[in-house]
């Protein structure tokens, strides 16, 4: 079986002791491709160093994470814009972008501006987006609807919304990113997966965070993707091979892998 982890922060500090071993372990578990969403300027060099060491396995995105939208957000957006202008072919998507109203609402309006700006870049460069929505799904979907551009495509990363919200995302042509939360009791995500076809799903870890059961409380990593796939297979009453084949195909088409 061949899997794609569509969202992992392998360049994060949590992986400093054994980053290369984590990549190798993932590949041994059938997770041959790992998509790396950006956070902000401070992480960029570390992310690209990882890509240079593992070009067959690690694929970078470029973008400004909503929780990194601070007073200097215009400088950060200029950096994203300049990197795309230097070489769009370097990046496989624009992300992690979106709106986060859970941690800090101080820059809520600036987050909306940054999100809209980066959606425009995605349209301009015909790249998929990885969208972060925490306590903000309806706002984000509203901004996407305002763009009214069929070229917009991507993933609602770490999807944790309702069945109705899932339907809205799918109607706009987006995929749902399913991670370790699917293994948590009473998460509500099981109901979404029950009624959502595999053709609308991709798998992700969001590592080093949100590890699946039985690894809660530990560092998450891409090697755990098969555990997530197995839970999806159980809920959908299909084989894990089916989940691997369909979700991997979805990711390959979206990111042009």
C-alpha positions as CSV (number, residue, x, y, z in Angstrom):
1,X,0.0,0.0,0.0
2,X,1.1,3.5,-0.8
3,X,0.0,6.5,1.3
4,X,0.4,10.3,1.2
5,X,0.5,12.3,4.4
6,X,-1.0,15.5,3.1
7,X,-0.1,17.6,6.1
8,X,3.0,17.2,8.4
9,X,5.3,19.8,10.0
10,X,8.3,17.5,9.9
11,X,10.6,20.5,10.2
12,X,9.2,21.5,13.6
13,X,11.5,21.5,16.6
14,X,10.0,18.3,18.0
15,X,11.7,16.4,15.3
16,X,15.2,17.9,15.8
17,X,16.6,14.7,17.5
18,X,15.7,12.2,14.8
19,X,14.1,14.0,11.8
20,X,15.7,11.8,9.1
21,X,14.9,8.6,10.9
22,X,11.2,9.7,11.1
23,X,11.2,10.1,7.3
24,X,12.7,6.7,6.8
25,X,10.2,5.1,9.3
26,X,7.3,6.7,7.4
27,X,8.5,5.3,4.1
28,X,8.9,1.9,5.7
29,X,5.3,2.0,6.7
30,X,4.2,2.8,3.1
31,X,3.9,6.6,3.5
32,X,6.2,7.6,0.6
33,X,5.1,11.2,0.2
34,X,4.8,13.8,2.9
35,X,3.4,17.3,2.2
36,X,5.0,20.1,4.2
37,X,2.7,23.1,4.8
38,X,4.6,26.3,5.7
39,X,4.1,28.4,8.9
40,X,6.1,31.6,8.5
41,X,9.5,33.0,7.5
42,X,11.2,31.7,10.6
43,X,10.6,28.0,9.5
44,X,11.3,28.4,5.8
45,X,15.0,27.5,5.7
46,X,14.5,24.5,7.9
47,X,11.7,23.2,5.7
48,X,13.7,23.6,2.5
49,X,16.7,21.9,4.1
50,X,14.5,18.9,4.8
51,X,13.2,18.9,1.2
52,X,16.8,19.0,-0.1
53,X,17.7,15.9,2.0
54,X,14.6,13.9,1.0
55,X,13.5,15.2,-2.4
56,X,11.7,12.0,-3.2
57,X,9.6,12.0,0.0
58,X,9.1,15.6,1.2
59,X,7.2,18.2,-0.8
60,X,7.0,21.9,0.3
61,X,4.2,24.4,0.3
62,X,4.5,28.2,0.9
63,X,2.1,30.3,3.0
64,X,1.5,32.2,6.2
65,X,-0.2,30.3,9.0
66,X,-3.1,32.2,10.6
67,X,-1.6,32.1,14.1
68,X,1.5,33.7,12.6
69,X,-0.5,36.7,11.4
70,X,0.9,39.4,13.6
71,X,1.8,43.1,13.2
72,X,4.4,42.2,10.5
73,X,1.9,40.1,8.5
74,X,2.4,42.3,5.3
75,X,6.1,41.5,5.4
76,X,5.3,37.8,5.7
77,X,2.8,38.0,2.8
78,X,5.4,39.8,0.7
79,X,7.8,36.9,1.4
80,X,5.2,34.3,0.2
81,X,4.6,36.3,-2.9
82,X,8.3,36.7,-3.6
83,X,9.0,33.0,-3.2
84,X,6.2,32.1,-5.7
85,X,7.6,34.7,-8.1
86,X,11.1,33.2,-7.9
87,X,9.8,29.7,-8.8
88,X,6.3,28.5,-8.6
89,X,7.4,25.0,-9.5
90,X,9.2,24.7,-6.2
91,X,6.0,24.6,-4.3
92,X,3.2,22.1,-4.4
93,X,0.5,24.2,-2.7
94,X,-0.2,27.3,-0.7
95,X,-0.6,26.6,2.9
96,X,-1.1,26.5,5.7
97,X,-3.5,29.4,5.4
98,X,-6.8,30.2,6.9
99,X,-8.3,31.7,10.1
100,X,-7.9,30.7,13.7
101,X,-10.2,32.3,16.3
102,X,-9.4,29.8,19.0
103,X,-6.0,31.0,20.3
104,X,-6.1,34.8,19.8
105,X,-8.6,37.1,18.1
106,X,-6.3,40.2,18.2
107,X,-5.6,40.0,14.5
108,X,-8.9,38.5,13.3
109,X,-9.4,41.1,10.6
110,X,-5.8,40.8,9.4
111,X,-6.2,37.0,9.3
112,X,-9.1,37.4,7.0
113,X,-7.1,39.8,4.8
114,X,-4.1,37.4,4.7
115,X,-6.4,34.5,3.9
116,X,-8.1,36.3,1.0
117,X,-4.7,37.5,-0.3
118,X,-3.3,34.0,-0.4
119,X,-6.4,32.6,-2.0
120,X,-5.7,35.1,-4.8
121,X,-2.2,33.8,-5.1
122,X,-3.5,30.2,-5.4
123,X,-5.7,31.3,-8.2
124,X,-2.9,33.2,-9.9
125,X,-0.5,30.3,-9.7
126,X,-3.1,27.5,-10.1
127,X,-2.0,25.9,-6.8
128,X,-4.1,24.0,-4.3
129,X,-4.5,25.4,-0.8
130,X,-4.3,23.8,2.7
131,X,-6.9,25.6,4.8
132,X,-6.8,25.9,8.6
133,X,-10.1,26.7,10.2
134,X,-10.5,26.7,13.9
135,X,-13.7,28.3,15.2
136,X,-13.8,30.0,11.8
137,X,-15.2,27.6,9.2
138,X,-18.2,29.7,8.3
139,X,-16.1,32.8,7.9
140,X,-13.5,31.0,5.7
141,X,-16.1,29.4,3.5
142,X,-17.8,32.8,3.1
143,X,-14.5,34.3,1.8
144,X,-14.1,31.4,-0.6
145,X,-17.6,31.9,-1.9
146,X,-16.9,35.6,-2.4
147,X,-14.0,34.7,-4.6
148,X,-16.4,32.6,-6.8
149,X,-13.5,31.1,-8.8
150,X,-13.7,27.5,-9.9
151,X,-9.9,27.4,-10.0
152,X,-9.8,27.3,-6.2
153,X,-9.1,23.8,-4.9
154,X,-7.5,22.2,-1.9
155,X,-8.0,20.7,1.5
156,X,-9.9,21.7,4.6
157,X,-7.0,20.5,6.8
158,X,-7.8,18.7,10.1
159,X,-11.4,18.8,9.3
160,X,-13.5,18.8,12.5
161,X,-16.8,20.4,11.4
162,X,-20.3,19.1,11.0
163,X,-21.8,17.0,8.2
164,X,-23.4,20.1,6.8
165,X,-20.1,22.0,6.8
166,X,-18.5,19.0,5.1
167,X,-21.1,19.2,2.4
168,X,-20.5,22.9,1.9
169,X,-16.7,22.3,1.4
170,X,-17.3,19.4,-0.9
171,X,-19.8,21.3,-3.0
172,X,-17.1,23.9,-3.6
173,X,-14.7,21.2,-4.8
174,X,-12.6,20.8,-1.7
175,X,-11.3,17.7,0.0
176,X,-11.5,16.9,3.7
177,X,-8.3,16.2,5.6
178,X,-8.8,13.3,8.0
179,X,-6.3,12.9,10.8
180,X,-5.8,11.2,14.1
181,X,-9.0,12.8,15.5
182,X,-10.9,10.2,13.7
183,X,-9.7,7.7,16.3
184,X,-10.9,9.7,19.3
185,X,-14.1,8.7,21.0
186,X,-16.9,11.2,20.6
187,X,-15.0,13.4,18.2
188,X,-17.9,13.7,15.9
189,X,-15.7,13.1,12.9
190,X,-16.8,9.5,12.6
191,X,-20.3,10.7,11.5
192,X,-18.8,12.9,8.8
193,X,-16.7,10.0,7.4
194,X,-19.7,7.7,7.6
195,X,-21.6,9.8,5.1
196,X,-18.7,11.1,3.0
197,X,-17.3,9.1,0.0
198,X,-13.6,8.3,-0.1
199,X,-13.3,10.3,-3.2
200,X,-13.7,13.4,-1.0
201,X,-11.1,12.5,1.6
202,X,-7.3,12.7,2.0
203,X,-5.3,11.5,5.0
204,X,-3.0,13.6,7.2
205,X,-1.2,13.6,10.5
206,X,-0.6,17.3,11.3
207,X,2.4,15.9,13.1
208,X,3.9,16.4,15.6
209,X,0.4,17.2,16.9
210,X,-2.9,15.2,17.2
211,X,-1.6,11.6,17.2
212,X,-4.0,8.8,16.7
213,X,-5.0,6.2,19.4
214,X,-3.0,4.5,20.9
215,X,-0.4,7.2,20.7
216,X,-2.3,10.1,22.3
217,X,0.0,12.1,24.5
218,X,3.0,11.2,22.3
219,X,4.6,12.9,19.4
220,X,2.7,12.3,16.2
221,X,4.5,11.3,13.0
222,X,3.8,10.3,9.4
223,X,4.3,6.6,10.1
224,X,0.9,6.6,11.8
225,X,-1.0,7.3,8.6
226,X,-1.9,3.6,8.2
227,X,-3.6,3.7,11.7
228,X,-5.8,6.5,10.5
229,X,-6.5,4.7,7.3
230,X,-7.6,1.6,9.2
231,X,-10.1,3.6,11.2
232,X,-11.5,5.1,8.1
233,X,-11.8,1.7,6.5
234,X,-13.7,0.4,9.6
235,X,-16.1,3.3,9.5
236,X,-16.7,3.0,5.8
237,X,-16.8,-0.8,5.8
238,X,-14.2,-1.1,3.2
239,X,-10.6,-2.5,3.1
240,X,-7.6,-0.5,4.1
241,X,-6.3,-1.1,0.6
242,X,-9.4,0.7,-0.7
243,X,-8.7,3.7,1.6
244,X,-5.0,3.7,0.5
245,X,-5.7,3.6,-3.2
246,X,-8.5,6.2,-3.3
247,X,-7.1,8.8,-0.8
248,X,-3.6,8.5,-2.3
249,X,-5.1,9.0,-5.8
250,X,-6.9,12.1,-4.5
251,X,-3.7,13.6,-3.1
252,X,-1.7,12.8,-6.2
253,X,-4.2,14.5,-8.4
254,X,-4.6,17.6,-6.2
255,X,-0.9,18.2,-5.7
256,X,0.2,16.9,-9.2
257,X,2.5,14.4,-7.6
